[in-house]
């Protein structure tokens, strides 16, 4: 039976999650050079349109539709056929099916938008659009079904992912690594300064992400009650802890704390707590945030030493942070917080950590390999990179015939 309070809560949460993608656009846009800011913002903003249409036509049916061998949903719900205003008990008994569909649609939107940070400043717009549609269809939708869909094989194993640590962050982080390795470094990377052009824009984007993340995580309770409150507070605690930890570590390691570092730390904490927020207590959330701040900081330090050009640190923050969060869920999950979950290692169930580790390894492997295949095929057919001359001129002019600042 439809519960109006739950429905209102999830509609508001959906709006918050929708705001995260424009927030991500600003977060990424401020970190690139001024000649690429519109091209970078455009990538996130157009994904909001492209994936919304894909989700309505076939994405939702593939991700959450009637199960096919635990691997994918069938196309029975193509074009939202049969997805209406009555609840679908497999996902929620108190929400109209359409409410659940559109809430999950916003997760589908932001996930490929996260990947764009790995190839910022150098990918052709047309190739990027086709990659986004293919990636959502062949990578995101199947992984989403495995972990969250009724009948999905990872769900059936008992893996816990409250709000998308595996589905959203690990999948995007692994795919970002494939993209960074295959597309190659930006022209001048490592030999000339490449600095963010507008850090206030990045801080605003981080603040919008933090704000929207309350809908992302608390909304994943799918009802307006105690579990949503736990997820909400755990989200904030972990973000604050990671922001503070990153700031301190950077201060010690580099001599001065930076605004970009504090903002990146907050995002790392938000990523780390995402899979765990509805399964762990607040002390665990604090620990998860602290560790996320340290791990993700040093993952970015290692990126520089390894020499690959993940432009905006998608791998270090979303890949590493998501993997830590998924594993931490296997350590700290407590059925006293969520009776529908499971206990983790520290609550007497070491097997849960193994299940979490398997879900992490499988998701990384599948997303990385499929992304490599898609990108290699698109490179052969269309080419991935803009020309060296266009890269020097910037994506704003060469891809969109615009400039961000008319000074």
C-alpha positions, 0 to 999 in steps of 0.5 A, a space after each residue: 500500500 502506498 505510503 504518502 510520507 515515504 513517497 514524498 521523502 523519496 521524491 525529495 531524495 530524488 531531487 537531491 540526487 539529481 542536483 548531484 550531477 550539476 554539482 559534479 559538473 561544477 566540481 570537475 569544471 573548476 579543476 580543469 583549465 579555463 579553455 575546457 570548463 564548458 566542455 567538462 561541465 557539458 559532459 555531466 550536464 548532457 548525461 543527465 538528459 541522455 541517461 534519463 532517456 536511456 533509463 526510461 527506454 531500456 535501462 531500468 528494465 535491464 537493471 531492475 526488470 524480471 531476472 534473466 539467470 541472475 545476470 540481467 533484467 529482461 526487456 519486459 519493462 521496456 519503455 516503462 511498460 508495466 511500471 506504474 503507480 502501484 508498488 512493486 513489492 520486490 523493491 518497496 511495498 510503500 512506494 509507487 513503482 514509478 517513484 522507485 524507478 526515477 530515484 534509481 534513475 538518478 543513480 544511473 545518471 551520476 555514475 557515467 558522469 563520474 568517469 568523465 573526470 578521468 578523460 577530462 580535456 581530451 576526448 571527442 564529444 561525439 565519441 564520449 556520447 556513444 561511450 556513455 550510452 554503451 557503458 550504461 547499457 553494457 556495464 552499469 545496468 548488468 552490475 546494478 542488476 547483479 547487486 540490487 535487482 531481484 534475482 541478481 547473483 551478487 544480491 543472492 550471495 548476500 553482498 551488502 551495498 546500501 547506496 551504491 559503493 559497488 554499483 556506482 563508485 567501484 564501477 566508475 572508478 575501474 572504468 575511469 582507470 581503463 579510460 585513463 590508460 587507453 586514452 593516454 596523458 594530456 598534452 603537457 602532462 608532467 612537463 608543464 603546469 596544469 592547474 585548476 582554473 577556478 577553485 571556488 567553483 570546485 568548492 561550490 560543486 563539492 558542497 552541492 555533492 555533500 548536500 545531495 548525498 543526503 538524498 543519495 544515502 538516506 533515500 536508499 532506505 526507501 522509507 522515512 524512518 529510523 534507518 534513513 536517519 542512521 544513513 543520513 547522520 552516518 553520511 555526514 559524520 564520515 564526510 566530515 571525518 575524511 575532510 579533516 583527515 585529508 587536510 591533516 595528512 596533506 598538511 603533514 605531507 606537503 607542508 600546507 593544507 589546500 582547499 582542493 584537498 579538504 573538498 576532495 577529502 569530503 568527497 572521499 568520505 562520502 564515497 567510503 560511507 555510501 555502501 555502509 551507511 544503512 548497515 553500520 553505527 556512527 563510530 564505524 562511520 567515523 572510522 570509515 571516514 578517517 580511513 577513506 581520507 588517508 587511503 584516497 589521499 595516498 592513492 592520488 600520491 601513487 597516481 603521480 608516481 605511477 604516471 597515468 593521467 586520471 585528470 580529476 582523480 576518479 580512480 583514487 577517490 571513487 575507485 579506492 574509496 568505493 572499494 574501502 567502503 564495500 570492504 568496511 561494510 564487511 567489517 562493521 555491518 551490524 544487524 542491530 542497525 539494520 535487521 535486513 542486513 548482516 553482521 560483519 567480521 567485527 560482529 561475529 560473521 567473517 564470511 561477510 567480508 569474503 562476500 564483500 571482497 568477491 563483489 569488489 573483485 568481480 565489479 572491478 574486473 568486469 567494469 575495467 575489461 568491458 570499458 577497455 573493449 568499448 573504448 578500443 572499439 570506439 577508438 577504431 571506429 571514431 577515434 577517442 581523442 581530439 587532435 593535438 591542435 584542438 587539445 591546445 585550443 581547448 574543448 570549449 572552442 573546438 567541440 562547442 564553439 563557445 568560451 566560458 569567460 568573455 574577458 
